[in-house]
C-alpha cells in the first residue's frame, strides 16, 4: 500500500511529484527508466522527466520512488537526496551512464 509523502516533503521538493512503489515488482514491465547514485556524484543528468530513483544498487537500494519533474528541470529524491537534472539530449539515459539500472527478471 502506497502512502503519500508528508506535506512538508511535498512542499520542500517543489514541483516534482513522488510516488512510492515499495513491495511492487516492475521487473516484467520495465517501461519507466530507473536511476541510482551508487557512485555518489553531486548530480545525475537524466534524459527523462518521469523515472524511478532506487538510491543505490540492490541490496542497498531504498524504496523505489517515482519522480515526475513536471515543468521543472530538476528534482531531488526525498530518500537519498540525489539531485536529478533533466537533459533531453540523453534520450532516457543518464550521465554518468553507470547510474542507469535495469531490473533483472525474477
C-alpha positions as CSV (number, residue, x, y, z in Angstrom):
1,X,0.0,0.0,0.0
2,X,1.4,3.4,-1.0
3,X,1.4,6.2,1.5
4,X,1.6,9.8,0.3
5,X,4.6,11.8,1.3
6,X,4.1,14.2,4.2
7,X,3.0,17.6,3.2
8,X,6.3,19.1,4.5
9,X,8.3,16.9,2.0
10,X,5.9,17.7,-0.9
11,X,6.4,21.4,-0.3
12,X,10.2,21.1,0.2
13,X,10.7,19.3,-3.0
14,X,8.8,21.7,-5.1
15,X,7.1,20.9,-8.4
16,X,8.3,17.3,-8.7
17,X,5.8,14.6,-7.8
18,X,6.8,11.5,-6.0
19,X,5.1,8.1,-5.7
20,X,6.5,5.1,-3.8
21,X,6.4,1.6,-5.3
22,X,7.5,-0.3,-2.2
23,X,6.8,-4.1,-2.5
24,X,5.7,-3.9,-6.1
25,X,7.7,-5.6,-8.9
26,X,8.2,-3.8,-12.2
27,X,10.7,-6.3,-13.5
28,X,8.4,-7.8,-16.0
29,X,7.3,-4.4,-17.5
30,X,10.3,-2.0,-17.3
31,X,9.0,0.9,-19.3
32,X,10.0,3.6,-16.7
33,X,13.7,4.3,-16.6
34,X,15.4,3.5,-13.2
35,X,18.4,5.5,-11.9
36,X,20.6,5.3,-8.8
37,X,23.5,7.2,-7.4
38,X,25.8,4.4,-6.3
39,X,28.9,6.4,-7.5
40,X,27.9,9.2,-5.1
41,X,28.1,12.1,-7.6
42,X,26.8,15.6,-6.9
43,X,24.1,15.3,-9.5
44,X,22.8,12.9,-12.1
45,X,21.8,14.2,-15.5
46,X,18.8,12.2,-16.9
47,X,17.1,12.1,-20.3
48,X,13.6,11.5,-18.8
49,X,11.3,13.7,-16.8
50,X,9.5,10.7,-15.3
51,X,11.6,7.9,-13.8
52,X,12.3,5.8,-10.7
53,X,15.0,6.5,-8.2
54,X,16.3,3.5,-6.3
55,X,19.1,5.2,-4.4
56,X,21.9,2.7,-4.6
57,X,22.4,-0.7,-6.2
58,X,20.5,-3.6,-4.7
59,X,20.6,-4.8,-2.0
60,X,21.3,-1.4,-0.6
61,X,18.6,0.4,-2.6
62,X,15.9,2.5,-0.9
63,X,12.1,2.1,-1.7
64,X,11.8,2.8,-5.4
65,X,10.4,6.3,-5.8
66,X,8.6,7.5,-9.0
67,X,9.7,11.1,-9.7
68,X,7.8,13.3,-12.1
69,X,9.6,16.6,-12.8
70,X,6.6,18.1,-14.5
71,X,7.6,21.5,-15.8
72,X,10.8,21.7,-13.7
73,X,14.2,20.8,-15.0
74,X,15.5,19.2,-11.8
75,X,14.2,17.2,-8.8
76,X,15.7,15.9,-5.5
77,X,14.9,12.4,-4.3
78,X,13.3,12.6,-0.9
79,X,15.1,9.4,0.3
80,X,18.7,9.7,-0.9
81,X,18.8,13.5,-1.7
82,X,20.2,12.8,-5.2
83,X,19.8,15.8,-7.4
84,X,18.4,14.8,-10.9
85,X,18.8,17.3,-13.7
86,X,16.9,16.9,-16.9
87,X,18.9,16.8,-20.2
88,X,16.7,16.0,-23.2
89,X,19.8,15.1,-25.3
90,X,20.3,11.9,-23.2
91,X,17.0,10.4,-24.5
92,X,16.1,8.3,-21.4
93,X,19.7,7.6,-20.4
94,X,21.9,9.1,-17.7
95,X,25.2,10.9,-17.3
96,X,27.1,9.2,-15.7
97,X,26.0,6.2,-17.6
98,X,26.6,3.8,-14.7
99,X,23.7,5.5,-12.8
100,X,21.2,3.6,-15.0
101,X,19.7,0.4,-13.6
102,X,17.7,-2.4,-15.3
103,X,15.9,-4.8,-13.0
104,X,16.6,-8.5,-13.7
105,X,13.6,-10.7,-14.5
106,X,12.5,-12.7,-11.5
